[in-house]
Amino acid sequence: MQKFVERMITERDDLKGKIKRANEAIANPPFGSDEEDMKMLSMQVQAMETYLFWLEKRIAKKGGK
């Protein structure tokens, strides 16, 4: 497998972890977080999920898993 595909796979796996942790924070907001913080974090998760979608498409096109 080409190095750049391996880097995309690593990036994808890291991104999935960040999305998971952010969703956990949304479900159980940290002390001191207000509604606006959680709304912004939710919007950030949406952007990360869109990025993840296209990253996975690129990986698949190059034959990665």
SULTA-V119778 format. One record per pair of residues at least 12 apart in sequence whose C-alpha atoms are under 10 Angstrom apart, sorted by the first residue. I is the first residue (numbers start at 1). J is the second residue. Records with the same first field share a line. If there is no record, write none. Layout:
I->J, J
This chain:
1->62, 63, 64
2->62, 63, 64
4->59, 62
5->58, 59, 60, 61, 62, 63, 64, 65
6->59, 64, 65
7->59
8->55, 56, 58, 59, 64
9->55, 56, 58, 59, 64, 65
11->52, 55
12->51, 52, 53, 55, 56, 59
13->52
15->48, 49, 51, 52, 55
16->48, 49, 52
18->45, 48
19->42, 44, 45, 46, 47, 48, 49, 52
20->45
21->45
22->38, 41, 42, 44, 45
23->38, 41, 42, 45
25->38, 41, 42
26->38, 39, 41, 42, 45
